[in-house]
């Protein structure tokens, strides 16, 4: 797993295909690495974990999601800073 660039690097997007606890624990770093308007793909969580993971991504809106065989993936668009304030 590559380390995310320092805060403020403003990437266009991040793909994170890792388990739900890691997606939750690193939600701040993932959101901070992406510019407003950028995208985040989260994958590797069970369908019953999706809502709990998304609760940590308040700076994002769900563009689309898909569940197959009990596993979910979601495409997010960053719409605000991590505190949820639109920029």
N, CA, C and O atoms as CSV, one atom per row, in Angstrom:
chain,resi,resn,atom,element,x,y,z
A,1,UNK,N,N,0.848,-1.175,0.000
A,1,UNK,CA,C,0.000,0.000,0.000
A,1,UNK,C,C,0.895,1.240,0.000
A,1,UNK,O,O,1.715,1.435,0.897
A,2,UNK,N,N,0.720,2.048,-1.001
A,2,UNK,CA,C,1.526,3.267,-1.091
A,2,UNK,C,C,1.043,4.282,-0.068
A,2,UNK,O,O,-0.144,4.345,0.253
A,3,UNK,N,N,1.970,5.066,0.433
A,3,UNK,CA,C,1.583,6.135,1.352
A,3,UNK,C,C,1.001,7.282,0.550
A,3,UNK,O,O,1.428,7.564,-0.569
A,4,UNK,N,N,0.017,7.935,1.148
A,4,UNK,CA,C,-0.588,9.088,0.490
A,4,UNK,C,C,0.352,10.277,0.570
A,4,UNK,O,O,1.104,10.415,1.535
A,5,UNK,N,N,0.312,11.134,-0.435
A,5,UNK,CA,C,1.132,12.345,-0.388
A,5,UNK,C,C,0.712,13.221,0.785
A,5,UNK,O,O,-0.376,13.048,1.335
A,6,UNK,N,N,1.571,14.159,1.166
A,6,UNK,CA,C,1.213,15.053,2.269
A,6,UNK,C,C,-0.057,15.828,1.976
A,6,UNK,O,O,-0.426,16.034,0.820
A,7,UNK,N,N,-0.716,16.252,3.037
A,7,UNK,CA,C,-1.931,17.053,2.920
A,7,UNK,C,C,-1.640,18.266,2.035
A,7,UNK,O,O,-0.577,18.882,2.122
A,8,UNK,N,N,-2.592,18.583,1.200
A,8,UNK,CA,C,-2.433,19.737,0.324
A,8,UNK,C,C,-1.896,19.390,-1.040
A,8,UNK,O,O,-1.703,20.282,-1.865
A,9,UNK,N,N,-1.645,18.108,-1.308
A,9,UNK,CA,C,-1.118,17.748,-2.616
A,9,UNK,C,C,-2.207,17.775,-3.689
A,9,UNK,O,O,-1.903,17.849,-4.879
A,10,UNK,N,N,-3.463,17.716,-3.275
A,10,UNK,CA,C,-4.611,17.884,-4.154
A,10,UNK,C,C,-4.581,16.977,-5.372
A,10,UNK,O,O,-4.523,17.448,-6.508
A,11,UNK,N,N,-4.619,15.679,-5.130
A,11,UNK,CA,C,-4.703,14.704,-6.205
A,11,UNK,C,C,-6.053,14.781,-6.896
A,11,UNK,O,O,-7.034,15.227,-6.302
A,12,UNK,N,N,-6.106,14.347,-8.153
A,12,UNK,CA,C,-7.380,14.268,-8.866
A,12,UNK,C,C,-8.236,13.132,-8.340
A,12,UNK,O,O,-9.464,13.217,-8.368
A,13,UNK,N,N,-7.601,12.064,-7.856
A,13,UNK,CA,C,-8.375,10.941,-7.346
A,13,UNK,C,C,-7.531,9.932,-6.601
A,13,UNK,O,O,-6.304,9.928,-6.691
A,14,UNK,N,N,-8.218,9.076,-5.863
A,14,UNK,CA,C,-7.591,7.999,-5.095
A,14,UNK,C,C,-8.455,6.754,-5.232
A,14,UNK,O,O,-9.682,6.832,-5.159
A,15,UNK,N,N,-7.821,5.616,-5.428
A,15,UNK,CA,C,-8.495,4.320,-5.407
A,15,UNK,C,C,-7.991,3.576,-4.186
A,15,UNK,O,O,-6.785,3.395,-4.019
A,16,UNK,N,N,-8.914,3.141,-3.325
A,16,UNK,CA,C,-8.553,2.421,-2.101
A,16,UNK,C,C,-9.356,1.122,-2.041
A,16,UNK,O,O,-10.540,1.133,-1.705
A,17,UNK,N,N,-8.718,0.026,-2.362
A,17,UNK,CA,C,-9.350,-1.285,-2.338
A,17,UNK,C,C,-8.783,-2.038,-1.136
A,17,UNK,O,O,-7.924,-2.908,-1.274
A,18,UNK,N,N,-9.283,-1.683,0.037
A,18,UNK,CA,C,-8.813,-2.253,1.295
A,18,UNK,C,C,-10.013,-2.480,2.206
A,18,UNK,O,O,-11.110,-2.007,1.910
A,19,UNK,N,N,-9.824,-3.180,3.283
A,19,UNK,CA,C,-10.942,-3.547,4.154
A,19,UNK,C,C,-11.516,-2.338,4.887
A,19,UNK,O,O,-10.848,-1.319,5.062
A,20,UNK,N,N,-12.772,-2.480,5.310
A,20,UNK,CA,C,-13.526,-1.393,5.939
A,20,UNK,C,C,-12.799,-0.721,7.104
A,20,UNK,O,O,-12.800,0.508,7.164
A,21,UNK,N,N,-12.178,-1.455,8.033
A,21,UNK,CA,C,-11.511,-0.757,9.139
A,21,UNK,C,C,-10.408,0.192,8.663
A,21,UNK,O,O,-10.209,1.255,9.251
A,22,UNK,N,N,-9.702,-0.181,7.618
A,22,UNK,CA,C,-8.634,0.674,7.092
A,22,UNK,C,C,-9.241,1.878,6.368
A,22,UNK,O,O,-8.740,2.996,6.489
A,23,UNK,N,N,-10.319,1.645,5.618
A,23,UNK,CA,C,-10.991,2.764,4.949
A,23,UNK,C,C,-11.489,3.788,5.960
A,23,UNK,O,O,-11.434,4.992,5.709
A,24,UNK,N,N,-11.974,3.313,7.099
A,24,UNK,CA,C,-12.430,4.228,8.164
A,24,UNK,C,C,-11.235,4.923,8.811
A,24,UNK,O,O,-11.226,6.145,8.955
A,25,UNK,N,N,-10.226,4.142,9.198
A,25,UNK,CA,C,-9.086,4.705,9.928
A,25,UNK,C,C,-8.299,5.723,9.108
A,25,UNK,O,O,-7.696,6.633,9.677
A,26,UNK,N,N,-8.294,5.588,7.807
A,26,UNK,CA,C,-7.509,6.482,6.951
A,26,UNK,C,C,-8.383,7.459,6.162
A,26,UNK,O,O,-7.920,8.071,5.200
A,27,UNK,N,N,-9.636,7.602,6.567
A,27,UNK,CA,C,-10.556,8.476,5.833
A,27,UNK,C,C,-10.075,9.930,5.791
A,27,UNK,O,O,-10.232,10.599,4.770
A,28,UNK,N,N,-9.505,10.415,6.865
A,28,UNK,CA,C,-9.021,11.805,6.879
A,28,UNK,C,C,-7.898,11.996,5.867
A,28,UNK,O,O,-7.921,12.950,5.089
A,29,UNK,N,N,-6.921,11.102,5.870
A,29,UNK,CA,C,-5.796,11.220,4.939
A,29,UNK,C,C,-6.256,11.076,3.491
A,29,UNK,O,O,-5.769,11.787,2.612
A,30,UNK,N,N,-7.182,10.169,3.239
A,30,UNK,CA,C,-7.680,9.966,1.878
A,30,UNK,C,C,-8.395,11.227,1.397
A,30,UNK,O,O,-8.132,11.701,0.292
A,31,UNK,N,N,-9.287,11.770,2.208
A,31,UNK,CA,C,-10.022,12.973,1.805
A,31,UNK,C,C,-9.104,14.181,1.658
A,31,UNK,O,O,-9.261,14.978,0.733
A,32,UNK,N,N,-8.146,14.316,2.572
A,32,UNK,CA,C,-7.240,15.462,2.520
A,32,UNK,C,C,-6.336,15.428,1.288
A,32,UNK,O,O,-5.894,16.476,0.817
A,33,UNK,N,N,-6.059,14.239,0.766
A,33,UNK,CA,C,-5.166,14.112,-0.383
A,33,UNK,C,C,-5.841,14.497,-1.697
A,33,UNK,O,O,-5.158,14.767,-2.685
A,34,UNK,N,N,-7.177,14.526,-1.719
A,34,UNK,CA,C,-7.922,14.754,-2.958
A,34,UNK,C,C,-8.449,16.186,-2.992
A,34,UNK,O,O,-8.943,16.705,-1.991
A,35,UNK,N,N,-8.336,16.806,-4.148
A,35,UNK,CA,C,-8.829,18.174,-4.324
A,35,UNK,C,C,-10.355,18.179,-4.337
A,35,UNK,O,O,-10.977,17.166,-4.658
A,36,UNK,N,N,-10.954,19.303,-3.993
A,36,UNK,CA,C,-12.396,19.461,-4.120
A,36,UNK,C,C,-12.744,19.294,-5.602
A,36,UNK,O,O,-12.114,19.901,-6.468
A,37,UNK,N,N,-13.733,18.480,-5.877
A,37,UNK,CA,C,-14.102,18.138,-7.247
A,37,UNK,C,C,-13.466,16.847,-7.716
A,37,UNK,O,O,-13.860,16.292,-8.742
A,38,UNK,N,N,-12.473,16.361,-6.962
A,38,UNK,CA,C,-11.808,15.107,-7.305
A,38,UNK,C,C,-12.661,13.913,-6.911
A,38,UNK,O,O,-13.751,14.070,-6.360
A,39,UNK,N,N,-12.161,12.723,-7.198
A,39,UNK,CA,C,-12.922,11.505,-6.956
A,39,UNK,C,C,-12.173,10.541,-6.045
A,39,UNK,O,O,-10.946,10.558,-5.959
A,40,UNK,N,N,-12.948,9.707,-5.373
A,40,UNK,CA,C,-12.410,8.664,-4.496
A,40,UNK,C,C,-13.205,7.391,-4.781
A,40,UNK,O,O,-14.436,7.402,-4.755
A,41,UNK,N,N,-12.499,6.304,-5.050
A,41,UNK,CA,C,-13.127,4.996,-5.196
A,41,UNK,C,C,-12.782,4.185,-3.962
A,41,UNK,O,O,-11.608,3.973,-3.655
A,42,UNK,N,N,-13.803,3.733,-3.258
A,42,UNK,CA,C,-13.617,2.883,-2.083
A,42,UNK,C,C,-14.148,1.493,-2.417
A,42,UNK,O,O,-15.257,1.351,-2.932
A,43,UNK,N,N,-13.363,0.488,-2.124
A,43,UNK,CA,C,-13.756,-0.885,-2.395
A,43,UNK,C,C,-13.116,-1.775,-1.343
A,43,UNK,O,O,-12.152,-1.384,-0.685
A,44,UNK,N,N,-13.665,-2.982,-1.190
A,44,UNK,CA,C,-13.098,-3.918,-0.228
A,44,UNK,C,C,-13.894,-4.013,1.056
A,44,UNK,O,O,-13.422,-4.585,2.038
A,45,UNK,N,N,-15.100,-3.458,1.060
A,45,UNK,CA,C,-15.951,-3.532,2.252
A,45,UNK,C,C,-17.181,-4.378,1.937
A,45,UNK,O,O,-17.663,-4.406,0.805
A,46,UNK,N,N,-17.670,-5.056,2.950
A,46,UNK,CA,C,-18.906,-5.808,2.781
A,46,UNK,C,C,-20.078,-4.839,2.690
A,46,UNK,O,O,-20.006,-3.712,3.181
A,47,UNK,N,N,-21.146,-5.285,2.064
A,47,UNK,CA,C,-22.326,-4.430,1.875
A,47,UNK,C,C,-22.859,-3.907,3.197
A,47,UNK,O,O,-23.317,-2.767,3.270
A,48,UNK,N,N,-22.806,-4.729,4.248
A,48,UNK,CA,C,-23.328,-4.288,5.543
A,48,UNK,C,C,-22.405,-3.288,6.247
A,48,UNK,O,O,-22.774,-2.752,7.292
A,49,UNK,N,N,-21.226,-3.029,5.703
A,49,UNK,CA,C,-20.284,-2.061,6.272
A,49,UNK,C,C,-20.308,-0.723,5.544
A,49,UNK,O,O,-19.706,0.245,6.008
A,50,UNK,N,N,-20.990,-0.660,4.421
A,50,UNK,CA,C,-20.934,0.516,3.559
A,50,UNK,C,C,-21.354,1.799,4.275
A,50,UNK,O,O,-20.632,2.795,4.226
A,51,UNK,N,N,-22.496,1.787,4.931
A,51,UNK,CA,C,-22.972,3.006,5.606
A,51,UNK,C,C,-22.007,3.479,6.685
A,51,UNK,O,O,-21.782,4.680,6.834
A,52,UNK,N,N,-21.440,2.551,7.433
A,52,UNK,CA,C,-20.492,2.919,8.495
A,52,UNK,C,C,-19.222,3.533,7.915
A,52,UNK,O,O,-18.660,4.459,8.500
A,53,UNK,N,N,-18.767,3.028,6.773
A,53,UNK,CA,C,-17.581,3.603,6.129
A,53,UNK,C,C,-17.920,4.989,5.585
A,53,UNK,O,O,-17.171,5.941,5.803
A,54,UNK,N,N,-19.045,5.106,4.880
A,54,UNK,CA,C,-19.406,6.393,4.288
A,54,UNK,C,C,-19.606,7.493,5.324
A,54,UNK,O,O,-19.424,8.670,5.014
A,55,UNK,N,N,-19.974,7.132,6.537
A,55,UNK,CA,C,-20.139,8.134,7.603
A,55,UNK,C,C,-18.832,8.872,7.883
A,55,UNK,O,O,-18.854,9.967,8.444
A,56,UNK,N,N,-17.706,8.295,7.504
A,56,UNK,CA,C,-16.392,8.925,7.716
A,56,UNK,C,C,-15.974,9.804,6.540
A,56,UNK,O,O,-14.941,10.470,6.604
A,57,UNK,N,N,-16.759,9.814,5.476
A,57,UNK,CA,C,-16.423,10.578,4.271
A,57,UNK,C,C,-17.420,11.715,4.081
A,57,UNK,O,O,-18.093,11.803,3.054
A,58,UNK,N,N,-17.504,12.581,5.082
A,58,UNK,CA,C,-18.487,13.667,5.092
A,58,UNK,C,C,-18.199,14.740,4.051
A,58,UNK,O,O,-19.094,15.504,3.690
A,59,UNK,N,N,-16.973,14.808,3.567
A,59,UNK,CA,C,-16.615,15.810,2.572
A,59,UNK,C,C,-16.987,15.367,1.158
A,59,UNK,O,O,-16.685,16.062,0.188
A,60,UNK,N,N,-17.641,14.210,1.042
A,60,UNK,CA,C,-17.900,13.620,-0.261
A,60,UNK,C,C,-19.376,13.320,-0.468
A,60,UNK,O,O,-20.138,13.140,0.482
A,61,UNK,N,N,-19.755,13.272,-1.739
A,61,UNK,CA,C,-21.086,12.797,-2.098
A,61,UNK,C,C,-20.930,11.521,-2.918
A,61,UNK,O,O,-19.951,11.350,-3.644
A,62,UNK,N,N,-21.901,10.635,-2.791
A,62,UNK,CA,C,-21.863,9.371,-3.516
A,62,UNK,C,C,-22.299,9.623,-4.953
A,62,UNK,O,O,-23.386,10.146,-5.196
A,63,UNK,N,N,-21.456,9.254,-5.891
A,63,UNK,CA,C,-21.784,9.351,-7.307
A,63,UNK,C,C,-22.487,8.080,-7.759
A,63,UNK,O,O,-23.520,8.133,-8.426
A,64,UNK,N,N,-21.920,6.940,-7.392
A,64,UNK,CA,C,-22.520,5.649,-7.714
A,64,UNK,C,C,-21.947,4.592,-6.785
A,64,UNK,O,O,-20.854,4.749,-6.240
A,65,UNK,N,N,-22.695,3.524,-6.617
A,65,UNK,CA,C,-22.192,2.399,-5.822
A,65,UNK,C,C,-22.696,1.103,-6.438
A,65,UNK,O,O,-23.697,1.084,-7.154
A,66,UNK,N,N,-21.992,0.036,-6.150
A,66,UNK,CA,C,-22.369,-1.268,-6.671
A,66,UNK,C,C,-22.006,-2.331,-5.647
A,66,UNK,O,O,-20.983,-2.243,-4.968
A,67,UNK,N,N,-22.860,-3.330,-5.551
A,67,UNK,CA,C,-22.619,-4.456,-4.660
A,67,UNK,C,C,-22.724,-5.737,-5.466
A,67,UNK,O,O,-23.680,-5.944,-6.214
A,68,UNK,N,N,-21.718,-6.598,-5.301
A,68,UNK,CA,C,-21.713,-7.912,-5.946
A,68,UNK,C,C,-21.238,-8.943,-4.939
A,68,UNK,O,O,-20.221,-8.774,-4.267
A,69,UNK,N,N,-22.004,-10.008,-4.859
A,69,UNK,CA,C,-21.649,-11.127,-3.985
A,69,UNK,C,C,-21.311,-10.665,-2.571
A,69,UNK,O,O,-20.414,-11.209,-1.928
A,70,UNK,N,N,-22.040,-9.653,-2.095
A,70,UNK,CA,C,-21.879,-9.180,-0.727
A,70,UNK,C,C,-20.785,-8.145,-0.516
A,70,UNK,O,O,-20.613,-7.666,0.605
A,71,UNK,N,N,-20.039,-7.785,-1.559
A,71,UNK,CA,C,-18.969,-6.793,-1.458
A,71,UNK,C,C,-19.388,-5.531,-2.189
A,71,UNK,O,O,-20.009,-5.599,-3.250
A,72,UNK,N,N,-19.051,-4.379,-1.624
A,72,UNK,CA,C,-19.470,-3.095,-2.195
A,72,UNK,C,C,-18.283,-2.262,-2.645
A,72,UNK,O,O,-17.181,-2.359,-2.106
A,73,UNK,N,N,-18.545,-1.445,-3.648
A,73,UNK,CA,C,-17.611,-0.422,-4.115
A,73,UNK,C,C,-18.431,0.842,-4.324
A,73,UNK,O,O,-19.613,0.787,-4.665
A,74,UNK,N,N,-17.791,1.966,-4.117
A,74,UNK,CA,C,-18.498,3.239,-4.234
A,74,UNK,C,C,-17.569,4.275,-4.866
A,74,UNK,O,O,-16.371,4.313,-4.583
A,75,UNK,N,N,-18.143,5.103,-5.719
A,75,UNK,CA,C,-17.427,6.224,-6.313
A,75,UNK,C,C,-17.933,7.490,-5.645
A,75,UNK,O,O,-19.130,7.778,-5.668
A,76,UNK,N,N,-17.022,8.240,-5.054
A,76,UNK,CA,C,-17.350,9.476,-4.358
A,76,UNK,C,C,-16.775,10.664,-5.111
A,76,UNK,O,O,-15.767,10.541,-5.808
A,77,UNK,N,N,-17.413,11.796,-4.969
A,77,UNK,CA,C,-16.889,13.062,-5.476
A,77,UNK,C,C,-16.679,13.960,-4.267
A,77,UNK,O,O,-17.598,14.143,-3.469
A,78,UNK,N,N,-15.486,14.523,-4.119
A,78,UNK,CA,C,-15.218,15.415,-2.989
A,78,UNK,C,C,-15.873,16.761,-3.260
A,78,UNK,O,O,-15.579,17.415,-4.261
A,79,UNK,N,N,-16.760,17.169,-2.363
A,79,UNK,CA,C,-17.524,18.405,-2.560
A,79,UNK,C,C,-17.222,19.471,-1.520
A,79,UNK,O,O,-17.683,20.605,-1.649
A,80,UNK,N,N,-16.456,19.125,-0.491
A,80,UNK,CA,C,-16.213,20.068,0.609
A,80,UNK,C,C,-14.896,19.727,1.275
A,80,UNK,O,O,-14.244,18.744,0.921
A,81,UNK,N,N,-14.507,20.549,2.246
A,81,UNK,CA,C,-13.352,20.190,3.046
A,81,UNK,C,C,-13.765,19.052,3.977
A,81,UNK,O,O,-14.951,18.730,4.051
A,82,UNK,N,N,-12.834,18.443,4.678
A,82,UNK,CA,C,-13.109,17.266,5.499
A,82,UNK,C,C,-14.124,17.539,6.600
A,82,UNK,O,O,-14.830,16.624,7.023
A,83,UNK,N,N,-14.211,18.769,7.068
A,83,UNK,CA,C,-15.176,19.105,8.122
A,83,UNK,C,C,-16.587,19.185,7.568
A,83,UNK,O,O,-17.537,19.388,8.324
A,84,UNK,N,N,-16.739,19.029,6.258
A,84,UNK,CA,C,-18.054,19.041,5.651
A,84,UNK,C,C,-18.505,20.401,5.180
A,84,UNK,O,O,-19.653,20.564,4.766
A,85,UNK,N,N,-17.609,21.395,5.238
A,85,UNK,CA,C,-17.956,22.734,4.800
A,85,UNK,C,C,-17.666,22.886,3.323
A,85,UNK,O,O,-16.536,22.667,2.888
A,86,UNK,N,N,-18.674,23.260,2.541
A,86,UNK,CA,C,-18.474,23.427,1.121
A,86,UNK,C,C,-17.501,24.560,0.855
A,86,UNK,O,O,-17.494,25.586,1.536
A,87,UNK,N,N,-16.690,24.337,-0.150
A,87,UNK,CA,C,-15.665,25.321,-0.504
A,87,UNK,C,C,-16.027,25.952,-1.836
A,87,UNK,O,O,-15.299,26.814,-2.329
